[in-house]
Amino acid sequence: MSADEADKTLKQDLEDTRDDLRRAADEIRVKLHLAGMDAKDAWDEIQPRLEDFERRFDEKADEVSEELKALGSDIKQRLLNIKAKLKPE
């Protein structure tokens, strides 16, 4: 495989990944819209907590504390609740 072919393959892989991400984001947007304000409110509430968890995890990656485990468990449960609200009835 030539360098040009490798570049084209890499570019196609990246374009495929971009397209997959766009499709997934669009699907979530549609589901959130259909789920109504309840799920959107739950998402808006959990999103900053998820960002906080990720930031704190990065800061304390070597010393995972009980507090961080509890936060992760709480976020996981809230995400499961949102996911349950998005399931078709």
C-alpha positions in Angstrom: 0.0 0.0 0.0 1.4 3.3 -1.0 1.5 6.4 1.3 -1.3 8.0 -0.7 -3.5 4.9 -0.3 -2.7 4.8 3.4 -3.6 8.5 3.8 -6.9 7.9 1.9 -7.7 4.9 4.1 -7.0 6.9 7.3 -9.0 9.8 6.0 -11.9 7.4 5.2 -11.7 5.9 8.7 -11.8 9.3 10.2 -14.7 10.3 8.1 -16.5 7.1 9.0 -15.9 7.8 12.7 -17.2 11.4 12.3 -20.3 10.1 10.6 -20.9 7.5 13.3 -20.6 10.2 16.0 -22.9 12.5 14.2 -25.5 9.7 13.8 -25.2 8.8 17.5 -25.6 12.4 18.5 -28.6 12.9 16.2 -30.2 9.8 17.6 -29.7 11.0 21.2 -31.1 14.4 20.3 -34.2 12.8 18.8 -34.7 10.5 21.8 -34.3 13.4 24.2 -36.8 15.5 22.2 -39.3 12.7 22.2 -38.7 11.8 25.9 -39.7 15.3 26.8 -38.6 17.8 29.3 -38.3 15.3 32.2 -35.4 13.5 30.6 -33.8 16.8 29.4 -33.9 18.2 32.9 -32.4 15.0 34.2 -29.6 15.2 31.6 -29.0 18.9 32.3 -28.6 18.0 35.9 -26.3 15.1 35.5 -24.0 16.5 32.8 -22.1 18.9 35.1 -21.7 16.1 37.6 -20.3 13.8 35.0 -17.8 16.5 34.0 -16.9 17.0 37.7 -16.3 13.3 38.0 -14.1 13.2 35.0 -12.1 16.2 36.2 -11.7 14.8 39.7 -10.8 11.4 38.3 -8.0 12.9 36.2 -6.7 14.8 39.3 -6.8 11.7 41.6 -6.2 8.9 39.1 -3.6 7.3 41.4 -5.5 7.7 44.7 -9.2 6.9 43.9 -11.1 7.8 47.1 -14.3 6.5 48.5 -15.8 9.9 47.8 -15.0 9.6 44.1 -16.4 6.0 44.1 -19.6 7.3 45.6 -19.9 10.1 43.1 -19.3 7.7 40.2 -22.0 5.3 41.6 -24.5 8.2 41.9 -23.8 9.3 38.4 -24.1 5.8 37.0 -27.5 5.4 38.7 -28.7 8.7 37.3 -27.5 7.8 33.8 -29.4 4.5 34.1 -32.5 6.4 35.1 -32.2 8.7 32.1 -31.6 5.7 29.8 -34.8 4.0 31.2 -36.8 7.2 30.4 -35.5 7.0 26.8 -36.6 3.5 26.1 -39.6 3.2 23.8 -42.8 2.3 25.7 
